[in-house]
Amino acid sequence: MQKVFNVMSVSAFIMSGALVTGSVLLYSRIPSLTKRYMSELTLEMTKIITNMVPGKIDEAMPEMPKLPRQTGPAIPLRR
């Protein structure tokens, strides 16, 4: 019976050590994981917005006048 208890205590010690080691490794790598995922997200969002922007600019821009007379006289500068 003593051998069973010894095996159980050694396995509990190994599991506790593995849990502590895993927790420390994960905690130490959280900043790099977060930075990596944020850079991937930023890159993906940049691609999406870059594809959307030209169409939105074309929709928002008014049509340019074809003749100079359609624009009206120049506005004088105020000083």
Secondary structure, 3 states (H helix, E strand, C coil): CHHHHHHHHHHHHHHHHHHHHHHHHHHHHHHHHHHHHHHHHHHHHHHHHHHHHHHHHHHHCCCCCCCHHHHCCCCCCCC
